[in-house]
Amino acid sequence: MGAEAPEIRVLGPQDAADYRALRLFALECEPEAFSADLEEARGHGLDWFRNRLDLPPPSATFGAFFGGTLVGAASLIVETSRKMSHRGLVAGVFVSPEARGRGVAARLLGGLVDHATDRLDVLDLAVGTYNAPARALYLRLGFTPYGLMRDALRVNGRSIDEEMMSLDLRTRARRPASD
Ligand SMILES: CC(C)(COP(=O)(O)OP(=O)(O)OC[C@H]1O[C@@H](n2cnc3c(N)ncnc32)[C@H](O)[C@@H]1OP(=O)(O)O)[C@@H](O)C(=O)NCCC(=O)NCCS
């Protein structure tokens, strides 16, 4: 891994095996950072991950690659309900430890926010109050904290408070989207 920029692209069902491996690794390394559970995720077969990477647009999972190896991912999940289809949830943000501190997450999230800006009005996310790197990343991208969910997750006996953040995309320049 040199000093080059990662390739960022939307993942599809053909990336399911790589995505599954990265996701299980993420849940194993950083259980406090995700609401998904490692043992539950291990029970999901490849078809579950193919479906996860085949959600109807504008939902999308962005992947970051160095030399063809998937080193990071971030998902945008949009409810299909008409009453909620203006909002998107940012979830599953993870960069492999050896690729951190090089702007990978900033590029992944930058791609996701650009994609969302052309299609949605608001982005939401939740981040553990303990998680200084992730909080700094989201604040830098313009997310605003609006609330605190106490005891949001319980992980191996530890209670995690989560800060709720949102980003109003209507203040950003838009381009017409084709999907
Ligand atoms: C949070 C995470 C995705 C950051 O990935 P990364 O590729 O290392 O981040 P980047 O190099 O793109 O950094 C982007 C910004 O994030 C913040 N940041 C990243 N790492 C940081 C650290 N260790 N300490 C403080 N801020 C940090 C900074 O604002 C940084 O901008 P700057 O470099 O201009 O100061 C990564 O640490 C990770 O996967 N953590 C475990 C999983 C997790 O917490 N996911 C989020 C769940 S809500």
The ligand as an SDF file (V2000), in Angstrom:
LIG
                    3D

 48 50  0  0  0  0  0  0  0  0999 V2000
  -13.5950    6.1830   11.9150 C   0  0  0  0  0  0  0  0  0  0  0  0
  -12.8280    5.5650   10.7440 C   0  0  0  0  0  0  0  0  0  0  0  0
  -13.8310    5.1020    9.6880 C   0  0  0  0  0  0  0  0  0  0  0  0
  -11.9220    6.6650   10.1390 C   0  0  0  0  0  0  0  0  0  0  0  0
  -11.2940    6.1150    8.9730 O   0  0  0  0  0  0  0  0  0  0  0  0
   -9.9470    6.7530    8.3330 P   0  0  0  0  0  0  0  0  0  0  0  0
   -9.8490    6.2770    6.9390 O   0  0  0  0  0  0  0  0  0  0  0  0
   -8.8100    6.4910    9.2370 O   0  0  0  0  0  0  0  0  0  0  0  0
  -10.3000    8.3080    8.3750 O   0  0  0  0  0  0  0  0  0  0  0  0
   -9.6060    9.4280    7.4650 P   0  0  0  0  0  0  0  0  0  0  0  0
   -8.1390    9.1520    7.3600 O   0  0  0  0  0  0  0  0  0  0  0  0
  -10.3810    9.5730    6.2050 O   0  0  0  0  0  0  0  0  0  0  0  0
   -9.8120   10.7210    8.3550 O   0  0  0  0  0  0  0  0  0  0  0  0
  -10.8570   11.6250    8.0590 C   0  0  0  0  0  0  0  0  0  0  0  0
  -11.1200   12.4990    9.2720 C   0  0  0  0  0  0  0  0  0  0  0  0
  -11.6000   11.6890   10.3340 O   0  0  0  0  0  0  0  0  0  0  0  0
  -11.0950   12.1610   11.5790 C   0  0  0  0  0  0  0  0  0  0  0  0
  -10.1980   11.1310   12.1400 N   0  0  0  0  0  0  0  0  0  0  0  0
   -9.8250    9.9570   11.5630 C   0  0  0  0  0  0  0  0  0  0  0  0
   -9.0420    9.2660   12.4110 N   0  0  0  0  0  0  0  0  0  0  0  0
   -8.9150   10.0150   13.5340 C   0  0  0  0  0  0  0  0  0  0  0  0
   -8.2630    9.8250   14.7820 C   0  0  0  0  0  0  0  0  0  0  0  0
   -7.5650    8.7060   15.0490 N   0  0  0  0  0  0  0  0  0  0  0  0
   -8.3850   10.7860   15.7170 N   0  0  0  0  0  0  0  0  0  0  0  0
   -9.0930   11.9140   15.4800 C   0  0  0  0  0  0  0  0  0  0  0  0
   -9.7430   12.1260   14.3020 N   0  0  0  0  0  0  0  0  0  0  0  0
   -9.6540   11.2110   13.3610 C   0  0  0  0  0  0  0  0  0  0  0  0
  -10.3690   13.4460   11.2680 C   0  0  0  0  0  0  0  0  0  0  0  0
  -11.3030   14.4910   11.2820 O   0  0  0  0  0  0  0  0  0  0  0  0
   -9.9140   13.2010    9.8510 C   0  0  0  0  0  0  0  0  0  0  0  0
   -9.6820   14.3580    9.1270 O   0  0  0  0  0  0  0  0  0  0  0  0
   -8.1710   14.9860    9.1000 P   0  0  0  0  0  0  0  0  0  0  0  0
   -7.2470   13.8600    8.7680 O   0  0  0  0  0  0  0  0  0  0  0  0
   -8.2470   16.0260    8.0430 O   0  0  0  0  0  0  0  0  0  0  0  0
   -7.9720   15.5080   10.4790 O   0  0  0  0  0  0  0  0  0  0  0  0
  -11.9130    4.3910   11.1980 C   0  0  0  0  0  0  0  0  0  0  0  0
  -11.1370    4.7990   12.2940 O   0  0  0  0  0  0  0  0  0  0  0  0
  -12.6890    3.1280   11.5820 C   0  0  0  0  0  0  0  0  0  0  0  0
  -12.9970    2.2730   10.7370 O   0  0  0  0  0  0  0  0  0  0  0  0
  -13.0060    2.9980   12.8940 N   0  0  0  0  0  0  0  0  0  0  0  0
  -13.6930    1.8100   13.4000 C   0  0  0  0  0  0  0  0  0  0  0  0
  -15.1360    1.6970   12.9220 C   0  0  0  0  0  0  0  0  0  0  0  0
  -15.9460    2.9110   13.3070 C   0  0  0  0  0  0  0  0  0  0  0  0
  -15.7760    3.5110   14.3550 O   0  0  0  0  0  0  0  0  0  0  0  0
  -16.8890    3.2610   12.4030 N   0  0  0  0  0  0  0  0  0  0  0  0
  -17.8020    4.3810   12.6090 C   0  0  0  0  0  0  0  0  0  0  0  0
  -19.0580    3.9150   13.2590 C   0  0  0  0  0  0  0  0  0  0  0  0
  -20.2170    5.2640   13.5170 S   0  0  0  0  0  0  0  0  0  0  0  0
  1  2  1  0
  2  3  1  0
  2  4  1  0
  2 36  1  0
  4  5  1  0
  5  6  1  0
  6  7  2  0
  6  8  1  0
  6  9  1  0
  9 10  1  0
 10 11  2  0
 10 12  1  0
 10 13  1  0
 13 14  1  0
 14 15  1  0
 15 16  1  0
 15 30  1  0
 16 17  1  0
 17 18  1  0
 17 28  1  0
 18 19  1  0
 18 27  1  0
 19 20  2  0
 20 21  1  0
 21 22  1  0
 21 27  2  0
 22 23  1  0
 22 24  2  0
 24 25  1  0
 25 26  2  0
 26 27  1  0
 28 29  1  0
 28 30  1  0
 30 31  1  0
 31 32  1  0
 32 33  2  0
 32 34  1  0
 32 35  1  0
 36 37  1  0
 36 38  1  0
 38 39  2  0
 38 40  1  0
 40 41  1  0
 41 42  1  0
 42 43  1  0
 43 44  2  0
 43 45  1  0
 45 46  1  0
 46 47  1  0
 47 48  1  0
M  END
$$$$
